[in-house]
């Protein structure tokens, strides 16, 4: 009995599965037997649809009109150094096309036009289509700064009227919005100017106080002058030391009995050191010695060394040379003393200059900070005035920010 029951259950399950499955063969058989009815229904539906379409196109055609508006002037894209202040005053942002499209289709902008033409604002909003056409030619991959506004409608004349009113409303609204921004920008700049003037005055007072406290007009220039003086003083010390080396060499020769044939004098050179030069009395004495030496040489060629003439000349030369050597040694010693005094003086001067220069870098840093702040504020003030003048000129000119480049058709 149990085996019979299980067999019966399996048979019922198979029948249920067959009932749940779609029999496509039976379905095709039914359609084939009733193909005339199916073809007749299809032809009737096609004729009705086609007739309705032809009727609507003839009796109730749908018209589409459009116009193109330029929303950015391509000839005024060059930025100036005052552009930042102008952007701040006008609260400029990058052009947001999606938001602009929603604004142009907003009820606040099109409600009056819809009421004037006897349609609901929602109906007009749904019929307005705004797209951004692409540039043609080589720049086809870039969107243009224009908007294509199109409108569908059954009444061609009403649609033409609505498009004209829309184009006029968009231009008026853009102009009013621009003038409002310009007025707000001018108001903002007028409010900011007193604050900026106060900052400029504070910076000027800082500079005045700095100059008064440090008793200096321009530490940068003074630092440069001190640097040049320090370098010049070092060169003078170096030059005098070189001169002393030369004097010591001459002195050594004089000690060895070698006369300085240029003569000796204490004369200031270009660097301020004492140089050696010829003076009148020494020149005469030197000339006399040279003449005696010449006579002696001539006599030695004619007479013997023990002759009276040679002896007299040697005796005269021995009298004159010590006198000149003594004078020249005295002059050299005097020159060295003077040079040593000059070196000491220049070294003291150099020390004072270096002490004075120690505070210059700190003053230059503080001065530069004040000057940079003042120049920056003055430049900002100048830019603010120029920007305000530009905005006032733009407002008075009343130039339209948008332009219809293709009339409604």
C-alpha positions in Angstrom: 0.0 0.0 0.0 2.8 2.4 0.8 4.5 1.8 -2.6 1.2 2.4 -4.4 0.7 5.7 -2.5 4.2 7.0 -3.3 3.7 6.1 -7.0 0.5 8.1 -7.0 2.1 11.1 -5.5 4.9 11.1 -8.1 2.3 11.0 -10.9 0.4 14.0 -9.4 3.7 16.0 -9.2 4.5 15.4 -12.8 1.0 16.5 -13.9 1.4 19.7 -11.8 4.8 20.5 -13.5 3.3 19.9 -16.9 0.4 22.2 -16.1 2.7 25.0 -14.9 4.9 25.0 -18.0 4.0 27.1 -21.1 3.3 25.0 -24.2 4.7 27.1 -27.0 3.7 24.6 -29.6 0.1 24.8 -28.6 0.3 28.6 -28.6 1.7 28.7 -32.1 -0.9 26.3 -33.3 -3.7 28.6 -31.9 -2.2 31.7 -33.6 -1.8 29.9 -36.9 -5.4 28.7 -36.9 -6.5 32.2 -36.1 -4.0 34.1 -38.3 -6.6 35.9 -40.3 -8.0 37.5 -37.1 -4.5 38.4 -35.9 -3.5 40.0 -39.2 -6.7 41.9 -39.4 -6.2 43.3 -35.9 -2.6 44.3 -36.6 -3.6 46.1 -39.9 -6.5 47.9 -38.2 -4.2 49.1 -35.4 -1.6 50.3 -37.9 -4.2 52.1 -40.0 -5.6 53.9 -37.0 -2.2 54.9 -35.7 -1.1 56.2 -39.1 -4.3 58.0 -39.7 -4.1 59.7 -36.3 -0.5 60.8 -36.9 -1.4 62.2 -40.4 -4.4 63.9 -38.9 -2.4 65.5 -36.1 0.3 66.6 -38.5 -2.2 68.2 -40.8 -4.8 69.5 -38.4 -2.8 70.0 -35.2 0.9 70.3 -36.2 3.6 70.7 -33.5 5.9 73.6 -34.2 9.4 74.1 -32.8 11.0 77.5 -32.5 14.3 78.7 -30.9 16.8 81.5 -30.4 20.4 81.6 -29.4 21.8 83.8 -26.7 25.5 84.6 -26.0 26.1 84.6 -22.2 29.8 85.5 -22.2 31.6 88.2 -24.2 34.6 86.5 -26.0 36.4 89.9 -26.4 36.7 90.6 -22.7 38.4 87.5 -21.4 41.8 89.1 -20.8 42.5 89.3 -17.1 44.1 92.3 -15.5 46.0 92.6 -12.2 42.9 94.1 -10.6 40.8 91.1 -11.6 41.0 89.6 -8.2 39.6 92.6 -6.4 36.8 92.9 -9.1 36.0 89.2 -8.6 35.7 89.7 -4.9 33.6 92.8 -5.2 31.2 91.2 -7.7 31.3 87.8 -6.0 32.3 86.2 -9.3 32.3 82.4 -9.7 32.8 80.1 -12.5 29.9 79.9 -14.9 27.6 77.1 -13.6 25.5 76.2 -16.7 23.2 73.6 -15.1 22.3 76.1 -12.4 21.8 78.8 -14.9 19.5 76.6 -17.0 17.3 75.8 -13.9 17.2 79.5 -13.1 16.1 80.5 -16.7 13.3 77.9 -16.4 12.2 79.0 -12.9 8.6 80.1 -12.2 9.8 83.5 -11.0 11.2 84.2 -14.4 8.6 82.8 -16.8 5.3 83.1 -14.7 4.4 86.5 -16.1 5.0 85.4 -19.7 2.9 82.2 -19.1 0.0 84.3 -17.7 0.2 86.8 -20.5 -0.2 84.0 -23.1 -2.9 82.1 -21.2 -1.0 79.0 -20.2 0.2 77.6 -16.9 3.7 78.4 -15.7 4.4 74.6 -15.2 3.2 73.9 -18.8 5.6 76.6 -20.2 8.5 75.3 -18.0 8.1 71.8 -19.3 8.0 73.0 -22.9 11.2 75.1 -22.7 14.3 73.3 -23.6 17.8 74.8 -23.0 20.9 73.3 -24.4 24.6 74.3 -24.8 25.7 73.9 -28.4 29.2 72.8 -29.2 31.6 74.9 -31.2 31.8 74.0 -34.9 35.1 73.2 -36.7 38.4 72.5 -35.0 37.1 73.4 -31.5 34.1 71.1 -31.7 35.1 69.3 -28.5 34.6 72.5 -26.5 31.2 73.8 -25.4 30.4 77.3 -26.5 29.4 80.1 -24.2 26.0 80.3 -25.8 22.6 78.9 -24.9 20.1 77.5 -27.4 16.5 78.0 -26.1 13.8 76.0 -28.0 10.1 75.8 -27.5 7.5 73.3 -28.9 3.8 74.3 -29.5 0.7 73.9 -31.6 0.1 77.5 -32.2 2.9 78.9 -34.2 2.1 82.6 -33.7 1.7 82.2 -29.9 4.9 80.2 -29.7 6.7 83.0 -31.7 5.3 85.6 -29.3 6.4 83.5 -26.3 10.0 83.1 -27.7 10.3 86.9 -28.3 9.1 87.6 -24.8 11.5 85.0 -23.4 14.4 86.5 -25.2 13.6 90.0 -24.1 13.0 88.8 -20.5 16.3 87.0 -20.4 18.2 90.1 -21.7 16.4 92.4 -19.2 17.0 90.0 -16.3 20.7 89.6 -17.1 21.1 93.4 -17.4 19.3 93.9 -14.1 21.3 91.2 -12.4 24.5 92.7 -13.7 23.6 96.2 -12.6 22.6 94.9 -9.2 26.0 93.2 -8.9 27.9 96.3 -10.1 26.0 98.4 -7.5 26.7 95.9 -4.7 30.3 95.7 -5.9 30.7 99.5 -5.8 29.0 99.6 -2.3 31.4 96.9 -1.1 34.5 98.8 -2.3 33.3 102.0 -0.8 32.9 100.2 2.5 36.3 98.6 2.3 38.2 101.8 1.3 38.1 103.5 4.8 39.4 100.3 6.3 42.2 100.1 3.8 43.1 103.8 4.2 43.3 103.2 8.0 45.7 100.3 7.4 47.8 102.4 5.0 48.0 105.2 7.7 49.0 102.7 10.3 51.8 101.4 8.1 53.0 105.0 7.4 53.0 105.7 11.2 55.0 102.5 11.7 57.6 103.7 9.2 57.7 107.2 10.7 58.2 105.8 14.2 60.9 103.4 13.0 62.9 106.3 11.3 62.5 108.5 14.4 63.6 105.8 16.9 66.6 104.7 14.8 67.4 108.2 13.4 67.7 106.7 9.9 65.8 107.3 6.7 66.8 104.2 4.7 68.9 101.5 6.4 69.3 99.7 3.2 71.1 102.6 1.6 73.0 103.3 4.8 74.1 99.7 4.9 75.3 99.9 1.3 77.2 103.1 2.0 78.8 101.6 5.2 79.8 98.5 3.2 81.5 100.6 0.6 83.3 102.7 3.3 84.5 99.5 5.1 85.8 98.1 1.8 87.5 101.4 0.9 89.1 101.6 4.4 90.4 98.1 4.1 91.9 98.9 0.7 93.6 102.0 2.1 95.1 100.0 5.0 96.4 97.4 2.5 97.8 100.1 0.3 99.7 101.8 3.1 101.1 98.5 4.4 102.4 97.8 0.8 104.0 101.2 0.8 105.7 100.5 4.2 107.1 97.3 2.7 108.6 99.4 -0.1 110.0 101.9 2.4 111.6 99.2 4.5 113.3 97.9 1.4 114.7 101.4 0.6 115.8 101.8 4.2 117.7 98.5 4.0 119.5 99.7 0.9 120.3 103.1 2.5 121.8 101.3 5.5 123.9 99.3 3.1 125.1 102.6 1.6 122.9 102.4 -1.6 121.5 105.8 -2.4 117.9 106.3 -3.5 118.5 108.1 -6.7 114.9 109.3 -7.0 115.4 111.5 -4.0 113.3 111.4 -0.8 110.3 113.5 0.2 107.1 113.0 2.3 104.3 113.4 -0.1 100.7 112.0 0.1 99.8 109.4 -2.5 96.2 108.8 -3.8 95.5 106.3 -1.0 96.6 108.8 1.7 99.9 107.1 2.4 103.2 108.9 2.5 105.2 108.3 -0.7 108.9 109.0 -1.6 109.7 111.7 -4.0 112.4 114.2 -5.0 112.7 117.6 -3.3 114.8 120.6 -4.4 117.7 120.5 -1.8 118.2 116.8 -2.2 118.0 117.1 -5.9 120.9 119.5 -5.9 122.9 117.4 -3.6 122.2 114.2 -5.6 123.1 116.0 -8.8 126.3 117.2 -7.3 127.2 113.6 -6.2 126.4 112.2 -9.6 128.6 114.9 -11.2 131.5 114.1 -8.8 131.1 110.4 -9.6 131.3 111.1 -13.3 134.4 113.3 -12.8 136.0 110.6 -10.7 135.4 108.0 -13.3 136.9 110.2 -15.9 139.9 111.0 -13.7 140.5 107.3 -12.9 140.7 106.7 -16.6 143.5 109.3 -17.0 145.3 109.3 -13.6 146.4 106.9 -11.1 144.4 106.2 -7.9 147.0 107.9 -5.7 147.0 111.1 -7.8 145.9 114.3 -6.3 142.9 114.7 -8.6 141.5 111.3 -7.8 142.1 111.7 -4.1 140.3 115.1 -4.1 137.3 113.7 -5.9 137.1 110.7 -3.6 137.4 112.9 -0.6 134.6 115.2 -1.9 132.4 112.2 -2.6 133.0 110.8 0.8 131.8 114.0 2.3 128.6 114.4 0.2 127.3 110.8 0.3 126.9 110.5 4.1 124.9 113.7 4.1 122.5 112.5 1.5 122.3 109.0 3.0 121.4 110.6 6.4 118.8 112.8 4.8 117.2 109.9 2.9 117.2 107.7 6.0 115.5 110.5 8.0 112.9 110.9 5.2 112.2 107.2 5.1 111.9 106.9 8.8 109.5 109.9 8.8 107.4 108.3 6.0 107.2 105.0 7.9 106.1 106.8 11.1 103.4 108.8 9.2 102.2 105.6 7.5 102.0 103.8 10.8 99.9 106.6 12.2 97.6 106.5 9.1 97.2 102.8 9.5 96.3 103.2 13.1 93.8 105.9 12.2 92.2 103.8 9.4 92.0 100.8 11.7 90.2 102.8 14.3 87.9 104.2 11.6 87.3 100.6 10.3 86.5 99.4 13.8 83.9 102.2 14.2 82.3 101.4 10.8 82.1 97.7 11.7 80.5 98.5 15.1 78.0 100.8 13.3 77.2 98.1 10.8 76.3 95.5 13.4 72.8 96.9 14.0 72.2 97.5 10.2 71.0 94.0 9.3 68.3 94.0 12.1 67.2 97.5 11.0 67.1 96.4 7.3 64.9 93.4 8.2 62.4 95.5 10.2 62.5 98.3 7.6 61.9 95.9 4.7 58.9 94.3 6.5 57.4 97.8 7.1 58.1 98.9 3.5 56.7 95.7 2.0 53.5 96.0 4.1 53.1 99.7 3.2 53.7 99.1 -0.6 51.3 96.2 -0.6 48.6 98.2 1.1 49.2 101.2 -1.2 49.0 98.9 -4.2 45.8 97.4 -2.9 44.3 100.9 -2.4 45.3 101.9 -5.9 43.7 98.7 -7.3 40.6 99.3 -5.3 40.2 102.8 -6.7 40.8 101.6 -10.2 38.4 98.8 -9.8 35.7 101.1 -8.4 36.2 103.5 -11.3 35.8 100.6 -13.7 32.7 99.3 -12.1 31.1 102.8 -12.0 32.0 103.3 -15.7 30.5 99.9 -16.6 27.3 100.8 -14.6 27.0 104.2 -16.3 27.5 102.7 -19.8 24.8 100.2 -19.3 26.4 97.6 -21.6 24.2 94.5 -21.9 26.0 91.4 -20.6 24.0 89.0 -22.8 23.3 89.3 -26.5 20.8 87.6 -28.8 23.0 86.2 -31.7 20.1 84.4 -33.4 16.6 85.9 -33.2 13.6 83.8 -32.3 12.3 81.8 -35.4 
